[in-house]
């Protein structure tokens, strides 16, 4: 659903924007946010992925390096409606690439528009589902890294409006682990980092 209320369909081959459309930071350098929730644990690590389609044979993708680091973590799905086992194997490799390593996963971001500048209000209100935004988080203390940055895809937008407060919440997912290789692109065109496709 876009900002005008029009339903939008995007296929799995739809590419995300090449550059972040906005940067949200807690250090005062960009659009400030009220709260960011993130996951920094091993609950979403899978290094063996077993997928089976209806009428097909089981397809498996696994990563020995991840298994050595995090032990064996299995994701299993059956009854898939893919057209071929080759397509199921490609999906298994995609999921393996997405979940084999522990990364900080930003879950949602809350922005307070009540005290925001007009420029920041316009930036926040212009965001759409599917936009790529950059999140900057400064951990407490003086450790390393001094700031955590991540490119995130906006998966959902919700509003909370009261007489005293106007906040917008973005539901997020990591853009770097979902992006595919794009030639001549500084963000999604890094050989050995970005996936070629699925």
N, C-alpha and C positions, 0 to 999 in steps of 0.2 A: 504494500500500500504506500503510495507516495504522499507528499505533503498535501496535495490537492484532493486526496481521497480516492484516487484512481488505482484499481488493482493492477499490479505489475507482475508478470511471470518472467522468471529468469531460468534458463536451462542450466544444467551442470557445466556446460561449456562456456558460460558467460564469464568474461574476464572482469576482474575488479579494477578500479581506477589505479593508474600507475603511481601516483603520488598521494600522500595524505592530504585531505582537503582542509584539515584543521589540526592544530596541536594543542593538547590540554596538558597543563603542567602545574605542579604544586610549588614551584620556585619563583613565581611571579613574572616569568618571562613570556608566557603565552596566555591562553584562556585558562583562568583558574577553575578548579573544580572543588566541590564540597566534600566528596568522598569517592574513593575507588576501592572496589572489592576485588581481591585477587586470590588465586589458588596457587600455593607453592608447596605441594606435597606429591606423593607418588601414587595417588588414587587413580590417576588417569594415564598410567603407563601401561602399555601393552606391547610385548615384543614377539608374541606369536598370535597371528590372526588367522582363524579358521572360518571360512565362509562357504556355504553350500546353497545352491539354487534348487528350486523345485525341479526334479527330474535330472539333476546334474550330479557330478562327483565333487567331493570336498576339495577346496583349494586352500593352500596354506602359504603364508608369507611369514618369515621370521628373521630376527636380527640377533646374531650371536653376541655382538658387542654389548647390546642393551641387556641381554640375558646375563652376561657376566657381571654387569654393573648393578642391575636391579633385581636379579633372579628371574625366574620365568613367570610372566604375567600374560594370561591368555584371554583374548577376546573371541567369542564364538557367536556366529549368527547363522541361522538356518532358515529355509523356506523363502529364500530370496527369489524375486521375479525377473532376474536378468535373462538376457537372450542366450548367452553362451557361457561356458566355463572360463573362456579367455577373459570375458568381461568381468566375471567374478574375481578372477585372479588379479586383474588390474585394480579392482576395488580393494582387495586385500592389501596390495602393495601401497595403495594410497593411504589406507587406515594405519598401516604399519609406519609409514613415513610421518604421519601426523602424531602418533602416540608413543613412539619408541623411546623418546628422550623426555626427561623432566625439564619443563620450562615453566616460568611464571606465566600463568594464564589469567589475564584480566577478565573478570566476569561481568562487572557492570560499573558504570561511571555515573555519578550524580553531579549535575551542575546547577548552582543557584543563580537564577536570573534576577532575583530581587534587587541585588546591589551591583549587578554587572553593568559595565559601560555599554553604550548603544552599539558600539562596534562589536563587542563580545556577544551581546544579545543577538545581533544579526548573524554572526558566525554560527552560534549554537542553533538558532532556529532554522538555518538554511540546510542543516544536515538531513540526509535521507537514509533509509534502510539501504544497505549495500555500500555506503560510503566507507572509505578507509580513513581512519584518523590515527594520529600519533599520540600515545600516552606517555608522559614522563612522570616517574615516581622517585622521590628522593628518600631513601631509607634513613632511619634515625642513626645518629652517630657519624663517625668519619671513616667507615669501612669502605671496602671495594666491592662492587662499583659504587661510585658516589651518586650515580643516578641510573635508574633502570628505565629503558625506553622500549616501546613495543608498538608496532603497527597493528591496528585492530580494525576489524570489520564491524560495522554497526548492524546487528541482527534484529534489533527491536528498539522502539522509542516509546516512552510513556511519560505522561505529564502529571504533576501533583500541584494543584492550584488551590490555595486557601486565601483568606483575606490578608494574611501576613506573609505568605511565602509562595514563590513560584519556582519549582524545580523541574528539571528534565532529567530522566534516567535513560541511559543508553545500555542495552544489552550487547555484549561484545564477544567476539571470537577472534583468535589470533590470525592475522592476515598472512604472516610469514610462513606458517605451516600449511596454509591452504592455497597459496599462490603457485602458479606454474610459470615455467621459464618463458620470458619474453625477450626477444632480441633487442639490443640497444636500449635497455631499460636499467637505470642505475639501482632501482629498488628490487625488481623481480627478474633481473637478467644476470645473476651471479652464477657462473659455472661451478658445479660441485656443491652448490647450496640449494638452488631452486630446482623443483621437480620439472621434468620435461612434459609430463602429461599423464592422463589416466583414461 
